[in-house]
């Protein structure tokens, strides 16, 4: 593993750098990536952000978003950039499978790999790791990396602050999750002092829905919400046909599972959605209920205790049946 002094020495001269993040990037993934990008370009590095896939339209306003390369759109260019990079920053993920085909390119690269992440059980592919499961967001760790690890807080500016605030805000549930402790609020205050317009960021992320998304949300809540009171659990399941009917695009399903969790008495919520190749699950829970354990044990996934995801190779109906069947095993915890 590289020491921080060795990494500082590397970053003291211009490097070819790639920043990448996980499949279907969310606000934290893009906020942390573009925040780090805005810092590194100030230092004279040649930097490219490469995402494995597309990402929600309501994040396209982020500073320097126009410079992002989407791997599925530009595979040859992406492969060349990874092969030529001297450093690859891996943000908001800790297993190369989370970046799909891009993962094998990163694994094969001779570049130093720097992981900045807050998820459980990191894979051992990195040369330098700034990692803590106690951080509410990867963006929080990028802030800490620049200000404390690199001791370069003087380089923080409005673009960096805007991106990192977006990442922290989205992954902390607008500062309402348990992980949003006093230290997080102090960082948020510093980012606001640096120019992050917190009111505008919230508006651009949360008050920027298409008509299709709003109508789809209404359909999910009116027609698809199922409450299992005997398990304090709520389920929303969606078919491919329903996605097509409402012209759903990347980002339109984000956050819908939280509506199910908001039902009085519900301790576990599942959003189960039929995609082209697999059935995807997004779980949310309250208190100490381990949503990530369910995803890890039964649905090829994982995540945080109260926010996790996974997938099934079975069809939608069988996946829902499997999910319901396992609730018996967790009944005591769900009714506690």
C-alpha positions as CSV (number, residue, x, y, z in Angstrom):
1,X,0.0,0.0,0.0
2,X,1.1,3.5,-0.7
3,X,1.7,5.8,2.2
4,X,0.1,9.3,2.2
5,X,3.6,10.9,1.8
6,X,4.2,8.7,-1.3
7,X,0.7,9.7,-2.7
8,X,1.4,13.3,-2.0
9,X,4.7,13.0,-3.9
10,X,2.9,11.5,-6.9
11,X,0.3,14.3,-6.9
12,X,3.0,16.9,-6.7
13,X,3.6,16.7,-10.4
14,X,1.1,16.5,-13.2
15,X,-0.4,13.0,-13.7
16,X,-2.8,11.3,-16.1
17,X,-5.7,10.5,-13.8
18,X,-9.0,8.7,-14.2
19,X,-11.8,9.0,-11.7
20,X,-14.5,6.4,-11.8
21,X,-17.5,5.4,-9.7
22,X,-20.2,2.8,-9.5
23,X,-22.8,1.5,-11.9
24,X,-25.8,3.9,-12.3
25,X,-24.2,6.7,-10.3
26,X,-26.2,8.6,-7.7
27,X,-25.8,12.0,-6.2
28,X,-22.9,10.9,-3.9
29,X,-21.1,9.1,-6.7
30,X,-21.3,12.1,-9.1
31,X,-20.8,14.7,-6.4
32,X,-17.7,13.0,-5.0
33,X,-16.3,12.3,-8.5
34,X,-16.8,15.8,-9.9
35,X,-15.7,17.4,-6.6
36,X,-12.4,15.5,-6.7
37,X,-12.1,16.4,-10.4
38,X,-12.5,20.1,-9.7
39,X,-9.7,19.8,-7.2
40,X,-7.3,17.9,-9.3
41,X,-7.6,20.0,-12.4
42,X,-6.6,23.0,-10.3
43,X,-3.4,21.2,-9.5
44,X,-2.5,20.8,-13.2
45,X,-3.4,17.1,-13.6
46,X,-4.9,15.7,-16.8
47,X,-8.1,14.2,-15.4
48,X,-11.1,12.4,-16.8
49,X,-14.2,11.2,-15.0
50,X,-15.5,7.9,-16.5
51,X,-18.8,6.5,-15.3
52,X,-19.7,2.8,-16.1
53,X,-23.2,3.8,-17.3
54,X,-25.5,6.8,-17.6
55,X,-26.9,8.6,-14.5
56,X,-29.9,10.7,-13.5
57,X,-30.8,13.8,-15.5
58,X,-31.2,15.8,-12.3
59,X,-27.4,15.6,-11.7
60,X,-26.4,16.9,-15.1
61,X,-26.2,20.5,-13.8
62,X,-23.2,19.7,-11.6
63,X,-20.1,21.7,-12.3
64,X,-17.9,20.1,-15.1
65,X,-20.6,17.5,-15.9
66,X,-20.0,18.2,-19.6
67,X,-16.5,16.6,-19.2
68,X,-17.9,13.3,-18.0
69,X,-17.3,10.2,-20.2
70,X,-19.9,7.4,-20.1
71,X,-18.2,4.1,-20.7
72,X,-21.1,2.5,-22.5
73,X,-21.1,5.4,-25.0
74,X,-17.3,5.6,-25.5
75,X,-15.7,2.2,-24.7
76,X,-12.6,2.5,-26.8
77,X,-11.8,6.0,-25.6
78,X,-12.4,4.9,-22.0
79,X,-10.2,1.8,-22.3
80,X,-7.4,4.0,-23.7
81,X,-7.6,6.5,-20.9
82,X,-7.6,3.8,-18.2
83,X,-4.6,2.1,-19.8
84,X,-2.6,5.3,-20.0
85,X,-3.5,6.6,-16.5
86,X,-0.9,6.7,-13.8
87,X,-3.6,7.0,-11.0
88,X,-7.2,5.7,-10.9
89,X,-9.4,7.1,-8.2
90,X,-12.2,4.7,-7.3
91,X,-15.0,6.6,-5.5
92,X,-18.1,5.3,-3.7
93,X,-17.5,1.6,-4.4
94,X,-15.1,-1.0,-3.1
95,X,-15.4,-4.0,-5.4
96,X,-14.5,-3.8,-9.1
97,X,-17.6,-5.8,-10.0
98,X,-19.6,-2.6,-9.2
99,X,-18.2,-0.8,-12.3
100,X,-19.2,-3.6,-14.7
101,X,-16.8,-4.2,-17.7
102,X,-14.8,-1.1,-16.7
103,X,-13.7,-3.1,-13.6
104,X,-11.5,-5.5,-15.6
105,X,-9.9,-2.6,-17.3
106,X,-9.1,-1.0,-14.0
107,X,-7.8,-4.3,-12.6
108,X,-5.5,-4.8,-15.5
109,X,-4.2,-1.2,-15.4
110,X,-0.7,-0.5,-14.1
111,X,-2.0,2.7,-12.5
112,X,-2.0,3.2,-8.8
113,X,-5.5,2.6,-7.5
114,X,-6.9,5.0,-4.8
115,X,-10.1,3.9,-3.1
116,X,-12.3,6.5,-1.3
117,X,-15.4,4.7,0.0
118,X,-17.7,4.1,2.9
119,X,-19.2,0.6,2.2
120,X,-18.6,-2.6,4.1
121,X,-16.1,-5.3,3.1
122,X,-13.7,-3.6,0.6
123,X,-12.1,-5.8,-2.1
124,X,-8.3,-5.8,-2.0
125,X,-7.5,-4.2,-5.3
126,X,-6.3,-0.7,-4.2
127,X,-2.9,0.8,-3.5
128,X,-4.2,3.5,-1.2
129,X,-7.4,3.5,0.8
130,X,-9.3,6.3,2.5
131,X,-12.2,4.3,3.8
132,X,-14.6,4.6,6.7
133,X,-18.0,2.9,7.2
134,X,-18.9,5.7,9.6
135,X,-18.8,8.4,6.9
136,X,-22.3,9.3,5.7
137,X,-21.1,9.7,2.1
138,X,-18.0,9.3,-0.1
139,X,-18.2,13.0,-0.6
140,X,-17.5,13.5,3.1
141,X,-14.4,11.3,2.7
142,X,-13.3,13.3,-0.4
143,X,-13.5,16.5,1.7
144,X,-11.5,14.8,4.4
145,X,-9.0,13.5,1.8
146,X,-8.4,17.0,0.4
147,X,-8.5,19.0,3.6
148,X,-6.8,16.6,6.1
149,X,-5.0,13.8,4.2
150,X,-3.5,16.1,1.5
151,X,-3.6,19.2,3.8
152,X,-4.7,21.3,0.9
153,X,-7.9,22.9,2.1
154,X,-6.7,26.2,0.6
155,X,-7.6,24.8,-2.8
156,X,-11.2,24.3,-2.0
157,X,-13.5,26.5,-4.1
158,X,-17.2,26.9,-5.0
159,X,-17.2,24.1,-7.7
160,X,-15.7,21.6,-5.3
161,X,-18.0,22.7,-2.5
162,X,-21.1,22.5,-4.7
163,X,-20.3,18.9,-5.8
164,X,-19.4,17.7,-2.3
165,X,-22.4,19.2,-0.7
166,X,-24.6,17.5,-3.3
167,X,-23.0,14.1,-2.4
168,X,-23.4,14.6,1.3
169,X,-26.9,15.9,1.0
170,X,-28.2,13.0,-1.1
171,X,-26.5,10.2,0.8
172,X,-27.5,11.5,4.2
173,X,-31.2,11.8,3.1
174,X,-31.0,15.6,3.3
175,X,-29.2,15.3,6.7
176,X,-31.9,13.2,8.3
177,X,-30.1,9.8,8.5
178,X,-28.3,8.7,11.7
179,X,-25.0,9.0,9.8
180,X,-25.4,12.8,9.6
181,X,-23.7,13.6,12.9
182,X,-22.3,16.9,14.1
183,X,-19.1,16.5,12.1
184,X,-21.1,16.2,8.9
185,X,-23.0,19.4,9.7
186,X,-19.7,21.2,10.3
187,X,-18.4,20.1,6.9
188,X,-21.7,21.2,5.3
189,X,-21.3,24.6,7.0
190,X,-17.8,24.9,5.6
191,X,-19.0,24.0,2.1
192,X,-21.7,26.7,2.3
193,X,-19.1,29.2,3.4
194,X,-17.1,28.2,0.3
195,X,-20.0,29.0,-1.9
196,X,-22.3,25.9,-2.0
197,X,-25.8,27.3,-2.4
198,X,-27.6,24.7,-0.3
199,X,-31.2,25.9,-1.2
200,X,-30.4,25.8,-5.0
201,X,-28.7,22.4,-4.8
202,X,-31.8,20.9,-3.0
203,X,-34.1,22.4,-5.6
204,X,-32.1,21.1,-8.6
205,X,-31.9,17.6,-7.1
206,X,-35.3,17.1,-5.5
207,X,-37.6,19.6,-7.2
208,X,-36.7,18.8,-10.8
209,X,-39.0,15.9,-11.8
210,X,-40.4,15.2,-15.2
211,X,-44.1,14.8,-15.6
212,X,-43.6,11.1,-16.4
213,X,-41.8,10.5,-13.1
214,X,-44.6,12.2,-11.1
215,X,-47.3,10.2,-12.8
216,X,-45.2,7.0,-12.3
217,X,-44.8,7.8,-8.6
218,X,-48.5,8.2,-8.3
219,X,-49.1,4.9,-10.0
220,X,-46.6,3.1,-7.7
221,X,-48.3,4.6,-4.5
222,X,-51.9,4.1,-5.7
223,X,-51.7,0.7,-7.4
224,X,-48.5,-1.1,-6.5
225,X,-47.9,-0.5,-2.8
226,X,-48.5,-3.6,-0.7
227,X,-48.3,-3.5,3.1
228,X,-47.6,-6.6,5.1
229,X,-48.6,-5.6,8.6
230,X,-47.7,-9.0,10.0
231,X,-44.0,-8.2,9.2
232,X,-44.1,-4.4,9.4
233,X,-42.9,-4.4,5.7
234,X,-44.0,-2.6,2.6
235,X,-43.3,-3.7,-1.0
236,X,-43.6,-1.9,-4.3
237,X,-43.1,-4.1,-7.4
238,X,-42.9,-2.8,-10.9
239,X,-42.9,-4.6,-14.3
240,X,-41.0,-3.8,-17.5
241,X,-44.3,-2.9,-19.1
242,X,-45.0,-0.3,-16.5
243,X,-41.6,1.2,-17.0
244,X,-42.3,1.4,-20.7
245,X,-45.8,2.9,-20.2
246,X,-44.4,5.8,-18.2
247,X,-41.2,6.2,-20.3
248,X,-39.0,5.7,-17.3
249,X,-35.4,6.7,-17.7
250,X,-32.4,6.5,-15.4
251,X,-33.1,8.3,-12.1
252,X,-36.9,8.2,-12.3
253,X,-37.1,5.3,-9.8
254,X,-34.7,6.8,-7.4
255,X,-36.1,7.5,-3.9
256,X,-39.5,5.8,-4.5
257,X,-38.6,3.1,-1.9
258,X,-38.5,5.8,0.8
259,X,-42.2,6.5,0.3
260,X,-42.9,2.9,1.2
261,X,-40.7,3.2,4.3
262,X,-42.6,6.4,5.4
263,X,-45.8,4.4,6.1
264,X,-46.6,4.4,9.8
265,X,-45.3,1.3,11.4
266,X,-43.2,0.0,8.5
267,X,-39.7,-1.1,9.4
268,X,-38.6,-2.5,6.1
269,X,-39.4,-1.4,2.6
270,X,-38.6,-3.0,-0.7
271,X,-38.8,-1.6,-4.2
272,X,-38.6,-4.6,-6.6
273,X,-38.3,-3.7,-10.3
274,X,-38.1,-5.9,-13.4
275,X,-35.3,-4.8,-15.6
276,X,-34.3,-6.2,-19.0
277,X,-31.8,-8.7,-17.7
278,X,-32.4,-9.0,-14.0
279,X,-34.9,-8.2,-11.2
280,X,-33.4,-5.4,-9.1
281,X,-34.2,-4.8,-5.4
282,X,-33.7,-1.7,-3.4
283,X,-34.3,-2.1,0.4
284,X,-34.6,0.6,3.1
285,X,-35.0,0.0,6.8
286,X,-35.3,1.8,10.1
287,X,-33.4,1.4,13.4
288,X,-31.1,-1.6,13.7
289,X,-32.8,-3.8,11.1
290,X,-30.1,-5.1,8.7
291,X,-31.3,-4.5,5.1
292,X,-27.8,-5.1,3.9
293,X,-27.8,-8.6,5.4
294,X,-30.9,-9.6,3.4
295,X,-29.3,-8.3,0.2
296,X,-26.0,-10.0,0.9
297,X,-27.4,-13.4,1.8
298,X,-30.2,-13.7,-0.7
299,X,-29.9,-11.2,-3.5
300,X,-26.2,-11.0,-4.6
301,X,-25.8,-7.5,-3.1
302,X,-25.1,-5.5,0.0
303,X,-24.8,-2.0,1.1
304,X,-25.5,-0.1,4.4
305,X,-27.5,-1.4,7.3
306,X,-30.5,0.8,6.4
307,X,-30.0,1.2,2.7
308,X,-29.0,-1.7,0.5
309,X,-29.5,-3.3,-2.9
310,X,-29.3,-6.5,-4.9
311,X,-30.7,-8.5,-7.8
312,X,-32.2,-11.8,-8.7
313,X,-32.0,-13.9,-11.8
314,X,-35.5,-15.2,-11.3
315,X,-38.6,-13.5,-12.7
316,X,-40.4,-10.7,-10.9
317,X,-43.1,-12.8,-9.3
318,X,-40.7,-15.5,-8.0
319,X,-38.4,-12.8,-6.6
320,X,-41.3,-11.2,-4.7
321,X,-42.3,-14.7,-3.4
322,X,-38.7,-15.3,-2.3
323,X,-38.6,-11.9,-0.5
324,X,-41.8,-12.6,1.3
325,X,-40.7,-16.1,2.3
326,X,-37.6,-14.8,4.0
327,X,-39.5,-12.3,6.1
328,X,-40.5,-15.2,8.5
329,X,-36.8,-15.6,9.5
330,X,-36.7,-11.9,10.5
331,X,-40.1,-11.6,12.0
332,X,-38.9,-11.0,15.6
333,X,-36.6,-8.2,14.5
334,X,-39.3,-6.6,12.3
335,X,-41.9,-6.6,15.1
336,X,-39.5,-5.5,17.8
